[in-house]
Amino acid sequence: MTRTTIGSRDLVVGIDSLGAQLGSIALADTELLWQRGEPWGYSAPVLFPIISRLPGNELLHAGKRYPIASHGVARITEFDLVATKPDAATFVLRSSDATRGAYPFDFELGIAFRVAGSELSVTHHVRNTGTEPLPFLLGAHPAFLWPLPGAASGADHTVSWVTGGSTMRQAVNGLLPGRLDSPAVDGTLVLERSQFARDAMLFDDLVPRAATYTAPGAPRITMHFGDFGRFGIWSKAEGGDFVCLEPWSGYPAAADFDGDIVDLPEAELLAVGETRDFTYTLEIEEA
């Protein structure tokens, strides 16, 4: 694994070749991203071609079952660095015998990172390089420090948005049916550990598709995720100084799903030769 660093005068970003994973986001030399370790060994994994788990950790296609790890193959596979400039870098993962052992499709997943001022954009290019339709889910999972640096001692940390978010969904060993009341009030969620006792809080009706994470005295981190229809907020209920803001292309499988991956209800399905892009942007402001 190697690390590539890009940035501007305001924002410096490090990306690791393993999983094309963000490893550092520093604003004015102040780190904002969780530095992986106990109790969670990632900082910003890329979720592809599944989100969460498939039942039995198996993917079914054309009558054959394939063992596939939680969140798929991207986060555990080395990407190739194919382009770099002082403010930008692009990584690519292409299907191989190793990936086809879990996900029997030919694909190309490119991830382009670009810094402009105090903004970071991350664009995912998914291309079907095979001879049949390509089913997939795609998600990002950046973990930001909680508490944020500079936050007043004991200050509430919030995730807020403009409209929506009064109800939510959850995925506990699979996507649960129905909707729950969310703990957000008028578009503001005051973070508490107890909220994560049953895993992530999942939203699909935020308008516009943007959310801001901050606390008194701390930087403001606004994630714009217009290409992603779902948004998750996650941490570990038992501890860990981070909270994840997660744009997803769709919801994971329900616990009773036992169909072919091409029939997964919220999977994208790319035609042969087709490409689809998904971008999220982080807009970071000093306190």
C-alpha positions as CSV (number, residue, x, y, z in Angstrom):
1,M,0.0,0.0,0.0
2,T,1.2,3.5,-0.9
3,R,-0.2,6.9,-0.1
4,T,-0.7,9.7,-2.6
5,T,-1.0,13.3,-1.3
6,I,-2.8,16.1,-3.1
7,G,-4.0,19.4,-2.0
8,S,-4.2,23.2,-2.0
9,R,-3.0,25.9,0.3
10,D,-6.0,25.2,2.5
11,L,-6.7,21.5,2.3
12,V,-4.3,18.5,2.1
13,V,-5.7,15.1,1.4
14,G,-4.0,11.6,1.5
15,I,-5.3,8.6,-0.5
16,D,-4.1,5.1,0.0
17,S,-3.8,2.7,-2.9
18,L,-5.4,-0.1,-0.9
19,G,-9.1,0.5,-1.6
20,A,-8.4,4.0,-3.0
21,Q,-9.3,5.0,0.6
22,L,-9.1,8.5,2.0
23,G,-6.5,8.3,4.8
24,S,-6.2,12.0,5.7
25,I,-8.2,15.2,5.3
26,A,-6.3,18.1,6.9
27,L,-7.6,21.7,7.0
28,A,-4.9,24.2,7.8
29,D,-2.8,21.3,9.2
30,T,-5.7,20.1,11.4
31,E,-6.7,16.5,10.8
32,L,-10.5,15.9,10.4
33,L,-10.5,12.2,9.4
34,W,-10.5,9.3,11.7
35,Q,-7.1,7.6,11.7
36,R,-8.0,3.9,11.5
37,G,-7.4,1.7,14.4
38,E,-9.4,0.3,17.3
39,P,-12.4,0.0,17.4
40,W,-12.7,0.3,13.5
41,G,-9.9,-0.4,11.1
42,Y,-10.9,1.9,8.2
43,S,-11.1,5.6,7.6
44,A,-13.1,5.9,4.5
45,P,-13.7,2.6,2.7
46,V,-15.3,2.4,-0.8
47,L,-18.4,0.1,-0.8
48,F,-18.6,-1.8,-4.1
49,P,-20.2,-3.9,-5.6
50,I,-22.4,-4.4,-2.5
51,I,-23.3,-2.4,0.6
52,S,-23.4,-4.2,3.9
53,R,-23.8,-8.0,3.6
54,L,-25.6,-10.4,1.4
55,P,-27.4,-13.1,3.3
56,G,-24.9,-15.9,4.1
57,N,-22.2,-13.7,2.7
58,E,-22.9,-15.2,-0.7
59,L,-23.6,-13.7,-4.1
60,L,-25.9,-15.7,-6.4
61,H,-25.6,-15.3,-10.2
62,A,-26.6,-17.7,-13.0
63,G,-27.2,-20.5,-10.5
64,K,-23.8,-20.3,-8.9
65,R,-22.9,-18.9,-5.4
66,Y,-19.8,-16.9,-4.7
67,P,-18.4,-16.0,-1.3
68,I,-18.3,-12.2,-0.9
69,A,-17.2,-10.2,2.1
70,S,-19.2,-7.4,3.7
71,H,-19.2,-4.2,1.5
72,G,-17.6,-6.2,-1.4
73,V,-14.2,-6.3,-3.0
74,A,-13.1,-2.7,-3.5
75,R,-12.1,-1.9,0.1
76,I,-9.8,-4.9,0.3
77,T,-8.1,-4.6,-3.1
78,E,-5.2,-2.5,-4.4
79,F,-6.1,0.1,-7.0
80,D,-3.7,1.4,-9.6
81,L,-2.7,5.1,-9.5
82,V,-3.2,6.2,-13.2
83,A,-3.0,10.0,-13.0
84,T,-1.7,12.5,-10.5
85,K,-1.3,16.3,-10.2
86,P,-0.6,18.5,-7.2
87,D,-4.4,18.9,-6.7
88,A,-5.8,15.7,-8.2
89,A,-5.3,12.0,-8.4
90,T,-7.2,9.1,-10.1
91,F,-7.1,5.5,-9.1
92,V,-8.6,2.5,-11.0
93,L,-9.6,-1.0,-10.1
94,R,-10.2,-3.4,-12.9
95,S,-11.8,-6.8,-12.6
96,S,-9.4,-9.8,-12.2
97,D,-9.4,-13.4,-11.3
98,A,-9.4,-12.4,-7.7
99,T,-12.4,-10.1,-7.9
100,R,-14.3,-12.5,-10.2
101,G,-14.0,-15.1,-7.4
102,A,-16.4,-13.0,-5.4
103,Y,-18.2,-11.0,-8.0
104,P,-18.3,-12.8,-11.4
105,F,-18.5,-9.7,-13.7
106,D,-16.0,-7.6,-15.7
107,F,-15.9,-4.0,-14.6
108,E,-13.7,-0.9,-14.2
109,L,-14.1,1.3,-11.1
110,G,-12.2,4.6,-11.3
111,I,-12.1,7.1,-8.4
112,A,-11.0,10.6,-9.1
113,F,-10.1,13.0,-6.2
114,R,-9.7,16.7,-6.7
115,V,-9.0,19.5,-4.3
116,A,-10.0,23.1,-5.0
117,G,-9.5,25.6,-2.1
118,S,-11.1,24.0,0.9
119,E,-13.3,21.6,-1.2
120,L,-12.7,18.0,-2.0
121,S,-14.6,16.2,-4.8
122,V,-14.7,12.5,-5.2
123,T,-16.0,11.0,-8.5
124,H,-16.6,7.3,-9.0
125,H,-16.7,6.1,-12.6
126,V,-18.3,2.6,-12.9
127,R,-17.9,1.0,-16.4
128,N,-19.2,-2.3,-17.6
129,T,-16.4,-4.0,-19.5
130,G,-18.1,-7.3,-19.7
131,T,-20.6,-9.0,-22.0
132,E,-23.7,-8.9,-19.8
133,P,-25.4,-6.3,-17.6
134,L,-23.5,-5.2,-14.6
135,P,-25.3,-5.1,-11.2
136,F,-23.8,-3.2,-8.4
137,L,-24.3,-0.9,-5.3
138,L,-21.8,1.8,-4.6
139,G,-21.2,3.8,-1.4
140,A,-18.7,6.0,0.4
141,H,-18.0,5.7,4.1
142,P,-15.7,8.6,5.3
143,A,-15.3,8.7,9.1
144,F,-14.9,12.2,10.6
145,L,-13.5,12.9,14.1
146,W,-16.1,13.0,16.9
147,P,-15.4,15.2,18.7
148,L,-14.1,17.5,16.1
149,P,-10.9,19.4,16.7
150,G,-11.6,22.8,18.3
151,A,-15.1,21.9,19.5
152,A,-16.0,23.4,22.9
153,S,-15.7,20.9,25.7
154,G,-18.8,18.8,25.9
155,A,-20.5,20.6,23.0
156,D,-23.2,18.9,21.0
157,H,-22.2,17.7,17.6
158,T,-24.9,17.9,14.9
159,V,-25.7,16.7,11.5
160,S,-28.2,19.0,9.8
161,W,-30.0,19.4,6.5
162,V,-32.7,21.5,4.9
163,T,-35.8,19.3,4.6
164,G,-36.7,15.7,5.1
165,G,-35.3,13.2,7.5
166,S,-38.2,13.0,10.0
167,T,-38.3,9.2,9.3
168,M,-35.5,6.8,8.5
169,R,-34.8,3.2,7.7
170,Q,-32.3,0.7,9.2
171,A,-30.3,-2.3,8.1
172,V,-29.7,-4.7,10.9
173,N,-28.4,-8.0,9.4
174,G,-30.2,-6.8,6.2
175,L,-32.5,-4.0,5.3
176,L,-35.5,-3.9,7.7
177,P,-39.0,-3.4,6.4
178,G,-40.9,-0.2,7.1
179,R,-39.8,3.2,8.4
180,L,-39.0,4.5,11.9
181,D,-39.3,7.9,13.4
182,S,-35.8,9.5,13.3
183,P,-34.3,11.4,16.3
184,A,-33.8,14.5,14.1
185,V,-35.8,17.6,15.0
186,D,-36.5,20.1,12.2
187,G,-33.6,18.9,10.1
188,T,-31.1,18.7,13.0
189,L,-29.7,15.5,14.5
190,V,-27.9,15.9,17.8
191,L,-25.5,13.0,17.9
192,E,-25.7,10.5,20.8
193,R,-24.0,7.1,21.1
194,S,-27.3,5.4,21.9
195,Q,-28.6,6.3,18.4
196,F,-26.2,3.7,16.9
197,A,-27.3,0.8,19.1
198,R,-28.9,-0.8,16.1
199,D,-26.4,0.3,13.4
200,A,-26.7,3.2,11.0
201,M,-29.5,5.7,10.5
202,L,-30.5,5.7,6.8
203,F,-32.3,8.5,5.0
204,D,-33.7,8.8,1.5
205,D,-35.7,12.0,1.4
206,L,-33.2,14.8,2.2
207,V,-33.7,17.8,-0.1
208,P,-31.3,19.0,-1.3
209,R,-29.0,16.1,-1.0
210,A,-26.6,17.7,1.4
211,A,-25.8,17.5,5.1
212,T,-23.5,19.5,7.4
213,Y,-21.6,18.1,10.4
214,T,-20.2,20.5,12.9
215,A,-20.1,21.6,16.6
216,P,-19.6,25.0,18.3
217,G,-16.0,26.1,17.9
218,A,-15.3,23.4,15.2
219,P,-15.0,23.4,11.4
220,R,-18.1,22.8,9.3
221,I,-18.1,19.8,7.0
222,T,-20.8,19.8,4.4
223,M,-21.3,16.8,2.2
224,H,-23.1,17.3,-1.1
225,F,-24.2,13.9,-2.5
226,G,-26.5,14.7,-5.4
227,D,-25.7,11.5,-7.4
228,F,-26.5,9.3,-4.5
229,G,-30.1,8.5,-3.5
230,R,-29.4,7.3,0.1
231,F,-27.5,8.7,3.0
232,G,-26.3,7.0,6.2
233,I,-25.0,8.2,9.5
234,W,-23.1,5.6,11.5
235,S,-20.7,5.1,14.4
236,K,-20.1,2.4,17.0
237,A,-22.4,2.6,20.0
238,E,-19.7,1.3,22.3
239,G,-17.2,4.0,21.4
240,G,-14.8,5.2,18.8
241,D,-14.0,8.9,18.2
242,F,-15.6,9.1,14.8
243,V,-18.9,9.4,12.9
244,C,-19.4,8.4,9.3
245,L,-21.4,10.3,6.7
246,E,-22.2,7.8,4.0
247,P,-23.7,8.5,0.5
248,W,-25.1,5.3,-1.0
249,S,-26.5,4.6,-4.5
250,G,-29.1,2.3,-3.0
251,Y,-30.1,0.3,0.1
252,P,-28.5,-3.1,0.9
253,A,-30.3,-6.5,0.6
254,A,-33.0,-7.5,3.0
255,A,-32.2,-10.4,5.2
256,D,-34.5,-12.7,3.2
257,F,-33.1,-11.8,-0.2
258,D,-32.0,-15.0,-2.0
259,G,-32.2,-14.0,-5.6
260,D,-29.7,-13.4,-8.4
261,I,-27.7,-10.3,-7.8
262,V,-29.1,-8.8,-11.0
263,D,-32.5,-8.8,-9.2
264,L,-31.4,-7.0,-6.0
265,P,-34.1,-4.4,-5.6
266,E,-31.9,-1.3,-5.4
267,A,-28.9,-2.4,-7.5
268,E,-27.8,-0.3,-10.5
269,L,-27.7,-2.2,-13.7
270,L,-25.3,-1.0,-16.3
271,A,-25.6,-2.1,-20.0
272,V,-22.6,-3.6,-21.7
273,G,-20.1,-0.7,-22.4
274,E,-22.1,1.8,-20.3
275,T,-20.4,4.1,-17.7
276,R,-22.1,5.8,-14.8
277,D,-20.6,8.5,-12.5
278,F,-21.3,9.2,-8.9
279,T,-19.8,12.3,-7.2
280,Y,-19.8,13.6,-3.7
281,T,-18.2,16.8,-2.6
282,L,-16.9,17.9,0.9
283,E,-17.1,21.6,1.5
284,I,-15.0,22.4,4.6
285,E,-15.1,25.7,6.5
286,E,-12.9,26.8,9.4
287,A,-14.7,27.7,12.6
